[in-house]
């Protein structure tokens, strides 16, 4: 199982609170890839992190 996780692409996407960054993050997550989400307003990332708990990582605080 650990081997399979290593083959999943990991993305670092900035500006994922809205716009192109948000749309890209949702598309990548819907394809099963892992994403490190960043934004100025970390609260805006909570819904994505909650919808994709195994593949989306949002920092709790800066």
Gaussian input, Z-matrix of N, CA and C with variables (Angstrom, degrees):
# hf/3-21g

backbone

0 1
 N
 C     1     B1
 C     2     B2     1     A1
 N     3     B3     2     A2     1     D1
 C     4     B4     3     A3     2     D2
 C     5     B5     4     A4     3     D3
 N     6     B6     5     A5     4     D4
 C     7     B7     6     A6     5     D5
 C     8     B8     7     A7     6     D6
 N     9     B9     8     A8     7     D7
 C    10    B10     9     A9     8     D8
 C    11    B11    10    A10     9     D9
 N    12    B12    11    A11    10    D10
 C    13    B13    12    A12    11    D11
 C    14    B14    13    A13    12    D12
 N    15    B15    14    A14    13    D13
 C    16    B16    15    A15    14    D14
 C    17    B17    16    A16    15    D15
 N    18    B18    17    A17    16    D16
 C    19    B19    18    A18    17    D17
 C    20    B20    19    A19    18    D18
 N    21    B21    20    A20    19    D19
 C    22    B22    21    A21    20    D20
 C    23    B23    22    A22    21    D21
 N    24    B24    23    A23    22    D22
 C    25    B25    24    A24    23    D23
 C    26    B26    25    A25    24    D24
 N    27    B27    26    A26    25    D25
 C    28    B28    27    A27    26    D26
 C    29    B29    28    A28    27    D27
 N    30    B30    29    A29    28    D28
 C    31    B31    30    A30    29    D29
 C    32    B32    31    A31    30    D30
 N    33    B33    32    A32    31    D31
 C    34    B34    33    A33    32    D32
 C    35    B35    34    A34    33    D33
 N    36    B36    35    A35    34    D34
 C    37    B37    36    A36    35    D35
 C    38    B38    37    A37    36    D36
 N    39    B39    38    A38    37    D37
 C    40    B40    39    A39    38    D38
 C    41    B41    40    A40    39    D39
 N    42    B42    41    A41    40    D40
 C    43    B43    42    A42    41    D41
 C    44    B44    43    A43    42    D42
 N    45    B45    44    A44    43    D43
 C    46    B46    45    A45    44    D44
 C    47    B47    46    A46    45    D45
 N    48    B48    47    A47    46    D46
 C    49    B49    48    A48    47    D47
 C    50    B50    49    A49    48    D48
 N    51    B51    50    A50    49    D49
 C    52    B52    51    A51    50    D50
 C    53    B53    52    A52    51    D51
 N    54    B54    53    A53    52    D52
 C    55    B55    54    A54    53    D53
 C    56    B56    55    A55    54    D54
 N    57    B57    56    A56    55    D55
 C    58    B58    57    A57    56    D56
 C    59    B59    58    A58    57    D57
 N    60    B60    59    A59    58    D58
 C    61    B61    60    A60    59    D59
 C    62    B62    61    A61    60    D60
 N    63    B63    62    A62    61    D61
 C    64    B64    63    A63    62    D62
 C    65    B65    64    A64    63    D63
 N    66    B66    65    A65    64    D64
 C    67    B67    66    A66    65    D65
 C    68    B68    67    A67    66    D66
 N    69    B69    68    A68    67    D67
 C    70    B70    69    A69    68    D68
 C    71    B71    70    A70    69    D69
 N    72    B72    71    A71    70    D70
 C    73    B73    72    A72    71    D71
 C    74    B74    73    A73    72    D72
 N    75    B75    74    A74    73    D73
 C    76    B76    75    A75    74    D74
 C    77    B77    76    A76    75    D75
 N    78    B78    77    A77    76    D76
 C    79    B79    78    A78    77    D77
 C    80    B80    79    A79    78    D78
 N    81    B81    80    A80    79    D79
 C    82    B82    81    A81    80    D80
 C    83    B83    82    A82    81    D81
 N    84    B84    83    A83    82    D82
 C    85    B85    84    A84    83    D83
 C    86    B86    85    A85    84    D84
 N    87    B87    86    A86    85    D85
 C    88    B88    87    A87    86    D86
 C    89    B89    88    A88    87    D87
 N    90    B90    89    A89    88    D88
 C    91    B91    90    A90    89    D89
 C    92    B92    91    A91    90    D90
 N    93    B93    92    A92    91    D91
 C    94    B94    93    A93    92    D92
 C    95    B95    94    A94    93    D93
 N    96    B96    95    A95    94    D94
 C    97    B97    96    A96    95    D95
 C    98    B98    97    A97    96    D96
 N    99    B99    98    A98    97    D97
 C   100   B100    99    A99    98    D98
 C   101   B101   100   A100    99    D99
 N   102   B102   101   A101   100   D100
 C   103   B103   102   A102   101   D101
 C   104   B104   103   A103   102   D102
 N   105   B105   104   A104   103   D103
 C   106   B106   105   A105   104   D104
 C   107   B107   106   A106   105   D105
 N   108   B108   107   A107   106   D106
 C   109   B109   108   A108   107   D107
 C   110   B110   109   A109   108   D108
 N   111   B111   110   A110   109   D109
 C   112   B112   111   A111   110   D110
 C   113   B113   112   A112   111   D111
 N   114   B114   113   A113   112   D112
 C   115   B115   114   A114   113   D113
 C   116   B116   115   A115   114   D114
 N   117   B117   116   A116   115   D115
 C   118   B118   117   A117   116   D116
 C   119   B119   118   A118   117   D117
 N   120   B120   119   A119   118   D118
 C   121   B121   120   A120   119   D119
 C   122   B122   121   A121   120   D120
 N   123   B123   122   A122   121   D121
 C   124   B124   123   A123   122   D122
 C   125   B125   124   A124   123   D123
 N   126   B126   125   A125   124   D124
 C   127   B127   126   A126   125   D125
 C   128   B128   127   A127   126   D126
 N   129   B129   128   A128   127   D127
 C   130   B130   129   A129   128   D128
 C   131   B131   130   A130   129   D129
 N   132   B132   131   A131   130   D130
 C   133   B133   132   A132   131   D131
 C   134   B134   133   A133   132   D132
 N   135   B135   134   A134   133   D133
 C   136   B136   135   A135   134   D134
 C   137   B137   136   A136   135   D135
 N   138   B138   137   A137   136   D136
 C   139   B139   138   A138   137   D137
 C   140   B140   139   A139   138   D138
 N   141   B141   140   A140   139   D139
 C   142   B142   141   A141   140   D140
 C   143   B143   142   A142   141   D141
 N   144   B144   143   A143   142   D142
 C   145   B145   144   A144   143   D143
 C   146   B146   145   A145   144   D144
 N   147   B147   146   A146   145   D145
 C   148   B148   147   A147   146   D146
 C   149   B149   148   A148   147   D147
 N   150   B150   149   A149   148   D148
 C   151   B151   150   A150   149   D149
 C   152   B152   151   A151   150   D150
 N   153   B153   152   A152   151   D151
 C   154   B154   153   A153   152   D152
 C   155   B155   154   A154   153   D153
 N   156   B156   155   A155   154   D154
 C   157   B157   156   A156   155   D155
 C   158   B158   157   A157   156   D156
 N   159   B159   158   A158   157   D157
 C   160   B160   159   A159   158   D158
 C   161   B161   160   A160   159   D159
 N   162   B162   161   A161   160   D160
 C   163   B163   162   A162   161   D161
 C   164   B164   163   A163   162   D162
 N   165   B165   164   A164   163   D163
 C   166   B166   165   A165   164   D164
 C   167   B167   166   A166   165   D165
 N   168   B168   167   A167   166   D166
 C   169   B169   168   A168   167   D167
 C   170   B170   169   A169   168   D168
 N   171   B171   170   A170   169   D169
 C   172   B172   171   A171   170   D170
 C   173   B173   172   A172   171   D171
 N   174   B174   173   A173   172   D172
 C   175   B175   174   A174   173   D173
 C   176   B176   175   A175   174   D174
 N   177   B177   176   A176   175   D175
 C   178   B178   177   A177   176   D176
 C   179   B179   178   A178   177   D177
 N   180   B180   179   A179   178   D178
 C   181   B181   180   A180   179   D179
 C   182   B182   181   A181   180   D180
 N   183   B183   182   A182   181   D181
 C   184   B184   183   A183   182   D182
 C   185   B185   184   A184   183   D183

   B1=1.4413
   B2=1.5246
   B3=1.3115
   B4=1.4607
   B5=1.5241
   B6=1.3089
   B7=1.4619
   B8=1.5282
   B9=1.3284
   B10=1.4579
   B11=1.5133
   B12=1.3171
   B13=1.4566
   B14=1.5135
   B15=1.3059
   B16=1.4622
   B17=1.5197
   B18=1.3217
   B19=1.4544
   B20=1.5251
   B21=1.3235
   B22=1.4641
   B23=1.5224
   B24=1.3325
   B25=1.4654
   B26=1.5290
   B27=1.3285
   B28=1.4626
   B29=1.5257
   B30=1.3301
   B31=1.4611
   B32=1.5212
   B33=1.3256
   B34=1.4557
   B35=1.5247
   B36=1.3214
   B37=1.4610
   B38=1.5182
   B39=1.3213
   B40=1.4581
   B41=1.5199
   B42=1.3036
   B43=1.4604
   B44=1.5091
   B45=1.3280
   B46=1.4577
   B47=1.5301
   B48=1.3263
   B49=1.4653
   B50=1.5256
   B51=1.3382
   B52=1.4719
   B53=1.5252
   B54=1.3195
   B55=1.4615
   B56=1.5153
   B57=1.3243
   B58=1.4670
   B59=1.5297
   B60=1.3203
   B61=1.4622
   B62=1.5167
   B63=1.3034
   B64=1.4705
   B65=1.5301
   B66=1.3363
   B67=1.4649
   B68=1.5235
   B69=1.3208
   B70=1.4682
   B71=1.5238
   B72=1.3206
   B73=1.4606
   B74=1.5319
   B75=1.3160
   B76=1.4646
   B77=1.5270
   B78=1.3232
   B79=1.4676
   B80=1.5218
   B81=1.3121
   B82=1.4683
   B83=1.5316
   B84=1.3222
   B85=1.4695
   B86=1.5225
   B87=1.3167
   B88=1.4664
   B89=1.5218
   B90=1.3248
   B91=1.4627
   B92=1.5366
   B93=1.3276
   B94=1.4552
   B95=1.5127
   B96=1.3225
   B97=1.4561
   B98=1.5257
   B99=1.3239
   B100=1.4675
   B101=1.5189
   B102=1.3409
   B103=1.4671
   B104=1.5222
   B105=1.3289
   B106=1.4570
   B107=1.5220
   B108=1.3319
   B109=1.4620
   B110=1.5255
   B111=1.3313
   B112=1.4562
   B113=1.5197
   B114=1.3127
   B115=1.4599
   B116=1.5256
   B117=1.3095
   B118=1.4653
   B119=1.5210
   B120=1.3317
   B121=1.4501
   B122=1.5272
   B123=1.3091
   B124=1.4633
   B125=1.5229
   B126=1.3269
   B127=1.4637
   B128=1.5281
   B129=1.3413
   B130=1.4670
   B131=1.5257
   B132=1.3259
   B133=1.4636
   B134=1.5224
   B135=1.3110
   B136=1.4592
   B137=1.5256
   B138=1.3256
   B139=1.4736
   B140=1.5244
   B141=1.3290
   B142=1.4724
   B143=1.5310
   B144=1.3240
   B145=1.4627
   B146=1.5302
   B147=1.3184
   B148=1.4698
   B149=1.5280
   B150=1.3434
   B151=1.4681
   B152=1.5194
   B153=1.3228
   B154=1.4696
   B155=1.5389
   B156=1.3293
   B157=1.4706
   B158=1.5234
   B159=1.3158
   B160=1.4688
   B161=1.5175
   B162=1.3315
   B163=1.4585
   B164=1.5272
   B165=1.3301
   B166=1.4665
   B167=1.5178
   B168=1.3221
   B169=1.4667
   B170=1.5109
   B171=1.3232
   B172=1.4548
   B173=1.5177
   B174=1.3345
   B175=1.4690
   B176=1.5290
   B177=1.3198
   B178=1.4657
   B179=1.5113
   B180=1.3131
   B181=1.4594
   B182=1.5205
   B183=1.2755
   B184=1.4724
   B185=1.5061
   A1=111.20
   A2=117.83
   A3=120.76
   A4=110.54
   A5=116.82
   A6=121.26
   A7=110.91
   A8=117.25
   A9=121.22
   A10=111.57
   A11=118.86
   A12=122.22
   A13=111.78
   A14=118.02
   A15=121.16
   A16=111.98
   A17=118.30
   A18=121.58
   A19=113.38
   A20=117.75
   A21=121.54
   A22=108.47
   A23=117.83
   A24=119.81
   A25=111.71
   A26=115.02
   A27=121.95
   A28=107.98
   A29=115.45
   A30=122.46
   A31=109.72
   A32=116.73
   A33=123.16
   A34=105.39
   A35=116.80
   A36=121.27
   A37=108.60
   A38=115.93
   A39=120.84
   A40=109.92
   A41=115.65
   A42=120.47
   A43=113.58
   A44=117.08
   A45=119.88
   A46=113.90
   A47=116.73
   A48=118.55
   A49=111.93
   A50=117.24
   A51=120.10
   A52=110.06
   A53=114.96
   A54=121.50
   A55=114.75
   A56=114.30
   A57=121.46
   A58=111.40
   A59=117.21
   A60=120.56
   A61=111.99
   A62=116.12
   A63=121.55
   A64=110.69
   A65=116.18
   A66=121.23
   A67=111.02
   A68=116.53
   A69=120.41
   A70=110.74
   A71=117.22
   A72=120.81
   A73=111.19
   A74=117.13
   A75=120.29
   A76=111.57
   A77=117.15
   A78=120.50
   A79=110.72
   A80=117.41
   A81=122.25
   A82=110.21
   A83=116.32
   A84=120.22
   A85=111.37
   A86=117.01
   A87=120.17
   A88=112.21
   A89=117.64
   A90=121.52
   A91=112.47
   A92=116.53
   A93=120.24
   A94=115.67
   A95=117.52
   A96=120.06
   A97=109.39
   A98=115.95
   A99=121.54
   A100=108.41
   A101=115.73
   A102=120.74
   A103=110.17
   A104=115.46
   A105=122.16
   A106=105.12
   A107=115.94
   A108=122.29
   A109=109.99
   A110=116.64
   A111=120.38
   A112=109.47
   A113=114.86
   A114=121.59
   A115=108.12
   A116=116.70
   A117=119.61
   A118=110.72
   A119=116.64
   A120=122.15
   A121=108.12
   A122=116.38
   A123=121.00
   A124=112.45
   A125=118.09
   A126=121.32
   A127=110.79
   A128=117.16
   A129=120.94
   A130=112.92
   A131=117.50
   A132=122.10
   A133=112.42
   A134=116.72
   A135=121.32
   A136=113.24
   A137=117.46
   A138=119.04
   A139=111.94
   A140=117.81
   A141=119.88
   A142=110.51
   A143=116.01
   A144=119.80
   A145=110.45
   A146=116.50
   A147=120.08
   A148=112.06
   A149=117.40
   A150=120.94
   A151=112.66
   A152=116.58
   A153=121.75
   A154=109.47
   A155=117.53
   A156=119.74
   A157=114.94
   A158=117.91
   A159=120.40
   A160=113.94
   A161=117.29
   A162=118.96
   A163=114.73
   A164=118.24
   A165=121.07
   A166=109.13
   A167=115.87
   A168=120.71
   A169=108.72
   A170=116.24
   A171=121.74
   A172=107.18
   A173=117.33
   A174=119.02
   A175=110.59
   A176=116.82
   A177=120.54
   A178=111.39
   A179=117.32
   A180=121.32
   A181=109.42
   A182=115.44
   A183=120.18
   A184=110.42
   D1=-42.68
   D2=179.66
   D3=-60.19
   D4=-36.85
   D5=178.39
   D6=-59.12
   D7=-42.98
   D8=-179.21
   D9=-63.16
   D10=-39.52
   D11=179.69
   D12=-64.46
   D13=-32.28
   D14=-179.71
   D15=-68.09
   D16=-20.87
   D17=-179.89
   D18=-89.26
   D19=-5.21
   D20=179.32
   D21=-81.23
   D22=124.98
   D23=179.30
   D24=-61.66
   D25=145.82
   D26=176.48
   D27=-117.87
   D28=127.87
   D29=-179.95
   D30=-111.03
   D31=143.93
   D32=167.54
   D33=-111.65
   D34=112.92
   D35=-176.64
   D36=-120.18
   D37=124.19
   D38=178.83
   D39=-94.83
   D40=156.51
   D41=177.68
   D42=67.50
   D43=41.35
   D44=-174.77
   D45=-89.27
   D46=12.14
   D47=178.09
   D48=-78.92
   D49=-24.21
   D50=-179.37
   D51=-164.89
   D52=175.07
   D53=173.17
   D54=65.35
   D55=-145.69
   D56=-175.81
   D57=-62.52
   D58=-40.17
   D59=179.57
   D60=-61.06
   D61=-42.09
   D62=179.55
   D63=-66.71
   D64=-45.68
   D65=179.88
   D66=-62.38
   D67=-42.98
   D68=178.45
   D69=-63.71
   D70=-44.83
   D71=-179.92
   D72=-60.05
   D73=-44.65
   D74=179.10
   D75=-63.12
   D76=-41.38
   D77=179.40
   D78=-64.70
   D79=-44.42
   D80=-179.54
   D81=-63.93
   D82=-44.11
   D83=179.19
   D84=-65.54
   D85=-38.86
   D86=178.21
   D87=-64.83
   D88=-22.43
   D89=177.07
   D90=-89.62
   D91=4.23
   D92=175.79
   D93=87.09
   D94=6.23
   D95=177.64
   D96=-80.52
   D97=163.67
   D98=177.04
   D99=-95.81
   D100=146.21
   D101=-177.07
   D102=-137.67
   D103=133.89
   D104=167.35
   D105=-95.78
   D106=115.64
   D107=-176.08
   D108=-93.52
   D109=138.34
   D110=174.35
   D111=-135.75
   D112=149.68
   D113=177.43
   D114=-167.89
   D115=160.50
   D116=175.90
   D117=-66.77
   D118=-39.47
   D119=-179.95
   D120=-101.73
   D121=97.36
   D122=-175.07
   D123=-65.08
   D124=-27.43
   D125=178.86
   D126=-61.06
   D127=-30.06
   D128=-178.82
   D129=-69.44
   D130=-10.99
   D131=-178.75
   D132=-93.52
   D133=-11.84
   D134=-173.87
   D135=-57.07
   D136=-42.07
   D137=-177.80
   D138=-64.86
   D139=-39.23
   D140=177.68
   D141=-67.08
   D142=-43.43
   D143=179.62
   D144=-63.31
   D145=-35.87
   D146=178.65
   D147=-71.93
   D148=-38.47
   D149=179.99
   D150=-71.09
   D151=-29.09
   D152=-177.03
   D153=-127.67
   D154=64.60
   D155=-173.32
   D156=-63.58
   D157=-26.31
   D158=-178.17
   D159=-89.76
   D160=-16.21
   D161=-173.92
   D162=-125.71
   D163=-11.80
   D164=178.56
   D165=-109.03
   D166=130.73
   D167=176.58
   D168=-120.85
   D169=121.76
   D170=176.27
   D171=-121.18
   D172=130.33
   D173=178.75
   D174=-62.62
   D175=147.48
   D176=-179.79
   D177=-78.44
   D178=-34.42
   D179=178.76
   D180=-157.14
   D181=159.78
   D182=-179.68
   D183=-96.18

